[in-house]
């Protein structure tokens, strides 16, 4: 299911923004003329219980050690092939933020404020979705955890 359809079906306010293809969250911020801290990146990871999705500001990096300590085992970035297999309905390498649509648990970085606008990748590298973080949390019910490094 495409993210815009998912959000529309649940009556969640959002905005779809089309831009030149961006293969990173920082590039997406540049094309949209907004600071990187206003763009969220979604990263597929593999942990002790399988794949999971993390969402953090584009300006930060994933601290796999912090996640490993929380989860009780090793954590690594998913390979491009793993990303393509999990998100098979998306353009190669695109990672939308709704893990529940793919049977994945989702972890949200604590520095993303509930009232903030989140802008993240849709199903293609040329589509962004903007919505309130609190609306995202009401739909996704992510675990909130501090796991990002600036």
C-alpha positions, -999 to 999 in steps of 0.1 A, spaced: 0 0 0 13 34 -9 18 59 19 -5 86 5 -33 60 2 -26 47 38 -27 82 52 -58 92 32 -77 61 43 -70 70 79 -79 107 75 -45 119 85 -34 153 73 -3 152 51 13 168 21 29 151 -9 59 169 -23 75 160 -56 111 170 -62 141 159 -83 153 124 -74 172 125 -41 191 94 -29 197 107 6 177 126 32 202 155 31 199 158 -6 161 157 -2 164 186 23 185 205 -3 160 200 -31 132 211 -8 151 241 5 147 232 42 173 225 69 184 188 72 170 187 108 135 191 93 138 160 72 136 125 87 155 96 73 143 60 75 169 32 79 164 -5 78 184 -24 103 189 -60 112 189 -69 149 186 -99 172 149 -104 164 151 -96 127 146 -64 107 134 -32 121 130 4 110 145 35 126 136 71 119 159 99 128 168 135 117 187 136 84 215 154 101 222 125 125 238 90 122 225 58 137 243 46 168 242 8 163 259 3 197 231 21 215 205 1 197 224 -32 203 225 -24 241 188 -18 241 179 -48 220 204 -72 237 223 -82 206 242 -71 175 227 -45 151 238 -38 116 226 -18 86 206 -38 61 223 -44 28 209 -28 -4 196 -62 -15 178 -67 19 163 -32 16 150 -40 -19 136 -74 -7 117 -59 23 105 -28 4 98 -46 -29 69 -23 -38 92 7 -37 118 21 -60 152 5 -54 166 19 -21 135 39 -11 125 33 25 91 47 37 86 52 74 57 30 81 72 -3 93 38 -17 102 29 -18 65 58 -43 61 55 -62 94 84 -43 109 88 -27 144 96 10 142 119 30 165 117 68 165 146 90 177 136 109 208 149 142 195 121 143 169 95 165 187 58 154 186 47 188 173 74 189 146 67 185 109 83 153 96 93 151 59 103 117 48 108 96 17 77 80 1 79 50 -23 102 68 -48 133 90 -45 113 119 -61 84 119 -36 84 132 -1 56 131 25 52 158 51 31 153 83 31 160 120 52 137 141 24 132 166 1 120 137 29 96 127 31 83 162 -6 78 165 -6 56 134 27 38 138 31 35 176 69 34 174 92 28 203 109 61 213 146 57 220 177 79 218 200 62 193 212 90 170 246 108 170 250 142 154 
